[in-house]
Amino acid sequence: MTVAIMSDNIDAVRRIIQESENQERLLDTLSPVQRTVAEEALRVEE
């Protein structure tokens, strides 16, 4: 369910991470599941 909710907001997640001045530090603050989703969001764009 969390992944489904996150997938609805994948563009927002990607934009927030990309606009962050320190992406790695931002990713470090996420839970393991959130980090996996965020990293996948970044990969999808490539």
N, CA, C and O atoms as a MOPAC input file, in Angstrom:
PM7 MOZYME 1SCF
protein

 N      0.82500 1    -1.19900 1     0.00000 1
 C      0.00000 1     0.00000 1     0.00000 1
 C      0.86800 1     1.26000 1     0.00000 1
 O      0.57400 1     2.21900 1    -0.71400 1
 N      1.92100 1     1.25600 1     0.79100 1
 C      2.80900 1     2.42300 1     0.82200 1
 C      3.40200 1     2.67100 1    -0.55800 1
 O      3.47400 1     3.81300 1    -1.01200 1
 N      3.82400 1     1.60900 1    -1.21800 1
 C      4.41100 1     1.76400 1    -2.54700 1
 C      3.38600 1     2.32400 1    -3.51900 1
 O      3.71900 1     3.16400 1    -4.35600 1
 N      2.14100 1     1.86700 1    -3.41700 1
 C      1.08500 1     2.37600 1    -4.29200 1
 C      0.86600 1     3.86500 1    -4.04600 1
 O      0.72800 1     4.64200 1    -4.99100 1
 N      0.83400 1     4.25100 1    -2.79800 1
 C      0.66200 1     5.66800 1    -2.46400 1
 C      1.84800 1     6.46000 1    -2.99100 1
 O      1.67100 1     7.53000 1    -3.57400 1
 N      3.04900 1     5.94600 1    -2.79400 1
 C      4.24100 1     6.64000 1    -3.24900 1
 C      4.26800 1     6.73100 1    -4.77400 1
 O      4.70600 1     7.74500 1    -5.31800 1
 N      3.81500 1     5.70800 1    -5.46300 1
 C      3.86500 1     5.74200 1    -6.92300 1
 C      2.96000 1     6.83300 1    -7.47700 1
 O      3.24200 1     7.39000 1    -8.53800 1
 N      1.89200 1     7.14200 1    -6.78200 1
 C      1.01900 1     8.23600 1    -7.20200 1
 C      1.74000 1     9.57500 1    -7.11700 1
 O      1.40200 1    10.51800 1    -7.83300 1
 N      2.71700 1     9.65300 1    -6.25500 1
 C      3.43800 1    10.90700 1    -6.03100 1
 C      4.87800 1    10.84000 1    -6.51500 1
 O      5.72900 1    11.60700 1    -6.06500 1
 N      5.14700 1     9.92100 1    -7.43300 1
 C      6.52700 1     9.67300 1    -7.83500 1
 C      7.17900 1    10.91200 1    -8.43300 1
 O      8.36200 1    11.15500 1    -8.19700 1
 N      6.43200 1    11.69900 1    -9.20200 1
 C      7.00300 1    12.91700 1    -9.78400 1
 C      7.37500 1    13.91500 1    -8.70000 1
 O      8.41700 1    14.56400 1    -8.78000 1
 N      6.53200 1    14.03700 1    -7.69500 1
 C      6.81900 1    14.95600 1    -6.58900 1
 C      8.04700 1    14.47900 1    -5.81100 1
 O      8.90400 1    15.28300 1    -5.44200 1
 N      8.12900 1    13.18800 1    -5.56700 1
 C      9.28200 1    12.62500 1    -4.85400 1
 C     10.55700 1    12.91600 1    -5.63000 1
 O     11.55200 1    13.36800 1    -5.06200 1
 N     10.52200 1    12.65500 1    -6.93500 1
 C     11.69100 1    12.87900 1    -7.78200 1
 C     12.10100 1    14.35700 1    -7.75600 1
 O     13.28500 1    14.67400 1    -7.63400 1
 N     11.13200 1    15.24600 1    -7.87000 1
 C     11.42300 1    16.68800 1    -7.90500 1
 C     12.03800 1    17.15800 1    -6.58800 1
 O     12.99800 1    17.92900 1    -6.58500 1
 N     11.48300 1    16.69400 1    -5.47500 1
 C     12.01600 1    17.08300 1    -4.16300 1
 C     13.46100 1    16.63900 1    -4.01000 1
 O     14.30500 1    17.39900 1    -3.53700 1
 N     13.74000 1    15.41400 1    -4.41000 1
 C     15.10400 1    14.90200 1    -4.28100 1
 C     16.05100 1    15.67200 1    -5.20000 1
 O     17.15000 1    16.04600 1    -4.79000 1
 N     15.63000 1    15.90400 1    -6.42700 1
 C     16.49500 1    16.60400 1    -7.37500 1
 C     16.76500 1    18.03800 1    -6.94400 1
 O     17.85800 1    18.55800 1    -7.16900 1
 N     15.78000 1    18.67900 1    -6.32500 1
 C     15.94200 1    20.06800 1    -5.91800 1
 C     16.71000 1    20.21600 1    -4.60500 1
 O     17.11700 1    21.31600 1    -4.23200 1
 N     16.90100 1    19.10200 1    -3.91800 1
 C     17.65000 1    19.12800 1    -2.67200 1
 C     19.11000 1    19.44600 1    -2.95100 1
 O     19.69500 1    18.92100 1    -3.89800 1
 N     19.70100 1    20.30800 1    -2.12300 1
 C     21.10800 1    20.65400 1    -2.30300 1
 C     22.02500 1    19.48400 1    -1.97200 1
 O     23.12200 1    19.37300 1    -2.51900 1
 N     21.57300 1    18.61300 1    -1.07700 1
 C     22.38600 1    17.46300 1    -0.68800 1
 C     21.52300 1    16.21100 1    -0.76700 1
 O     20.93100 1    15.78900 1     0.22700 1
 N     21.45700 1    15.62300 1    -1.95800 1
 C     20.58000 1    14.47900 1    -2.19400 1
 C     20.91000 1    13.30300 1    -1.28800 1
 O     20.00500 1    12.66000 1    -0.75500 1
 N     22.18900 1    13.01500 1    -1.10700 1
 C     22.56700 1    11.85000 1    -0.29200 1
 C     22.13400 1    12.03400 1     1.15500 1
 O     21.66900 1    11.08800 1     1.79100 1
 N     22.28300 1    13.23900 1     1.67600 1
 C     21.86300 1    13.50300 1     3.05700 1
 C     20.34300 1    13.34000 1     3.18900 1
 O     19.85500 1    12.78800 1     4.17500 1
 N     19.61000 1    13.82200 1     2.19500 1
 C     18.15500 1    13.65800 1     2.20200 1
 C     17.78700 1    12.17900 1     2.17000 1
 O     16.92400 1    11.73800 1     2.92800 1
 N     18.43100 1    11.42000 1     1.30700 1
 C     18.14600 1     9.98500 1     1.22200 1
 C     18.46800 1     9.28300 1     2.54100 1
 O     17.78100 1     8.33700 1     2.92600 1
 N     19.50300 1     9.74000 1     3.22700 1
 C     19.89200 1     9.13000 1     4.50300 1
 C     18.83100 1     9.32200 1     5.58700 1
 O     18.79800 1     8.56600 1     6.55800 1
 N     17.96700 1    10.32100 1     5.43100 1
 C     16.94100 1    10.57000 1     6.44500 1
 C     15.70200 1     9.69500 1     6.24900 1
 O     14.81900 1     9.66600 1     7.10600 1
 N     15.63700 1     8.98700 1     5.12900 1
 C     14.46100 1     8.17400 1     4.82500 1
 C     14.56900 1     6.77800 1     5.42700 1
 O     15.66400 1     6.27700 1     5.68300 1
 N     13.41600 1     6.16400 1     5.64600 1
 C     13.40600 1     4.76600 1     6.06600 1
 C     13.88800 1     3.91900 1     4.88800 1
 O     13.91400 1     4.40200 1     3.75600 1
 N     14.26900 1     2.66900 1     5.13500 1
 C     14.74200 1     1.82000 1     4.02600 1
 C     13.72900 1     1.71200 1     2.87600 1
 O     14.11800 1     1.74000 1     1.70900 1
 N     12.45600 1     1.59300 1     3.19400 1
 C     11.43800 1     1.48500 1     2.13900 1
 C     11.32300 1     2.80100 1     1.37800 1
 O     11.27000 1     2.80900 1     0.14800 1
 N     11.28500 1     3.90700 1     2.10700 1
 C     11.19600 1     5.20900 1     1.45100 1
 C     12.41500 1     5.45200 1     0.56200 1
 O     12.29700 1     5.98400 1    -0.54200 1
 N     13.57800 1     5.05900 1     1.05600 1
 C     14.80800 1     5.26600 1     0.27600 1
 C     14.77800 1     4.45000 1    -1.01100 1
 O     15.17200 1     4.93900 1    -2.07000 1
 N     14.31400 1     3.21400 1    -0.92100 1
 C     14.21400 1     2.36600 1    -2.11000 1
 C     13.28500 1     2.99300 1    -3.14000 1
 O     13.59800 1     3.02400 1    -4.33000 1
 N     12.14500 1     3.49000 1    -2.68100 1
 C     11.18700 1     4.12800 1    -3.59100 1
 C     11.80100 1     5.38400 1    -4.20200 1
 O     11.66000 1     5.63000 1    -5.40000 1
 N     12.47800 1     6.17300 1    -3.38200 1
 C     13.09800 1     7.41300 1    -3.87200 1
 C     14.18500 1     7.10600 1    -4.89900 1
 O     14.26700 1     7.76900 1    -5.93300 1
 N     15.01500 1     6.10800 1    -4.62000 1
 C     16.06900 1     5.74900 1    -5.56100 1
 C     15.47400 1     5.23400 1    -6.86200 1
 O     16.00000 1     5.51300 1    -7.94000 1
 N     14.38700 1     4.48700 1    -6.77200 1
 C     13.71200 1     3.99500 1    -7.97900 1
 C     13.11900 1     5.16700 1    -8.76500 1
 O     13.13900 1     5.16200 1    -9.99600 1
 N     12.59900 1     6.15800 1    -8.06500 1
 C     12.05100 1     7.34600 1    -8.73600 1
 C     13.13700 1     8.05200 1    -9.52600 1
 O     12.89400 1     8.52700 1   -10.63600 1
 N     14.31700 1     8.12300 1    -8.96900 1
 C     15.42400 1     8.76200 1    -9.67000 1
 C     15.86900 1     7.92800 1   -10.86800 1
 O     16.22800 1     8.47800 1   -11.90900 1
 N     15.84600 1     6.60200 1   -10.72600 1
 C     16.23800 1     5.71400 1   -11.82300 1
 C     15.23300 1     5.78100 1   -12.97000 1
 O     15.62200 1     5.74600 1   -14.13700 1
 N     13.94800 1     5.87600 1   -12.64800 1
 C     12.90300 1     5.90200 1   -13.67100 1
 C     13.12100 1     7.05900 1   -14.62900 1
 O     12.84600 1     6.94100 1   -15.82300 1
 N     13.61300 1     8.17200 1   -14.11200 1
 C     13.80900 1     9.34600 1   -14.95100 1
 C     14.93000 1     9.14200 1   -15.96200 1
 O     14.87500 1     9.69800 1   -17.05900 1
 N     15.93300 1     8.36800 1   -15.61800 1
 C     17.10500 1     8.17400 1   -16.48900 1
 C     16.78600 1     7.40100 1   -17.69500 1
 O     17.66500 1     7.15700 1   -18.52200 1

